């Protein structure tokens, strides 16, 4: 899970300014989606620090949500498409 979280944080621009995020076309609110994903990742970081071990379902869920949000960011022109 730590590796997955690191990869998601390296590929998705959580630090993008709101003015840049909300200035072009919008096919889903990138700002709200990034806030949601960041909350999910922070929650897992805390759970991991507390010794919780994720199962395959947890890994699948975080991966699936991250990919879907990335696709919205691509559609909104905020990131370049990559093979995931």
C-alpha positions in Angstrom: 0.0 0.0 0.0 2.9 2.4 0.8 4.2 1.8 -2.7 0.8 2.4 -4.3 0.4 5.7 -2.3 3.8 6.9 -3.3 3.1 6.2 -7.0 -0.3 7.9 -6.9 1.2 11.0 -5.1 4.0 11.1 -7.7 1.6 10.9 -10.7 -1.3 13.1 -9.6 -0.7 16.9 -9.1 -2.2 17.4 -5.6 -0.4 20.7 -5.4 -1.9 22.2 -8.5 -3.3 25.7 -7.9 -7.1 25.9 -7.8 -7.0 28.7 -10.5 -5.2 26.4 -12.9 -7.5 23.4 -12.1 -10.7 25.3 -12.6 -9.9 27.5 -15.6 -10.5 25.2 -18.5 -13.0 22.6 -19.5 -14.5 20.6 -16.7 -15.9 17.0 -17.1 -16.1 16.3 -13.4 -14.8 18.5 -10.6 -11.1 17.9 -10.5 -10.8 19.9 -7.2 -13.3 17.8 -5.4 -11.9 14.6 -6.8 -8.4 15.5 -5.7 -9.6 16.4 -2.2 -11.4 13.0 -2.0 -8.4 11.1 -3.2 -6.0 12.9 -0.9 -8.4 12.2 2.1 -8.4 8.5 1.1 -4.5 8.4 0.9 -4.0 10.3 4.2 -6.4 7.9 5.9 -4.4 4.9 4.7 -1.1 6.5 5.7 -2.5 6.9 9.2 -3.9 3.3 9.2 -0.5 2.0 8.0 1.3 3.9 10.7 -1.0 2.4 13.3 -0.1 -1.1 12.1 -3.1 -2.0 10.0 -2.4 -4.3 7.0 -4.4 -3.8 3.9 -5.9 -6.7 2.1 -6.2 -7.2 -1.7 -9.6 -5.5 -1.7 -8.2 -2.4 -0.1 -5.4 -2.2 -2.6 -7.8 -2.8 -5.5 -10.1 -0.1 -4.3 -7.4 2.6 -3.9 -5.9 1.6 -7.3 -9.3 1.7 -9.0 -10.3 5.1 -7.5 -6.9 6.6 -8.4 -7.1 5.4 -12.0 -10.6 6.8 -12.4 -9.6 10.2 -11.0 -6.6 10.3 -13.2 -8.8 9.7 -16.2 -10.9 12.7 -15.2 -7.8 14.8 -14.9 -6.7 13.7 -18.4 -10.2 14.6 -19.8 -9.9 18.0 -18.1 -6.5 18.6 -19.7 -4.6 18.7 -16.4 -2.3 15.8 -16.9 -1.0 13.8 -19.8 -2.4 10.4 -20.5 -0.2 7.4 -19.5 -0.7 3.7 -19.6 -1.8 2.6 -16.2 
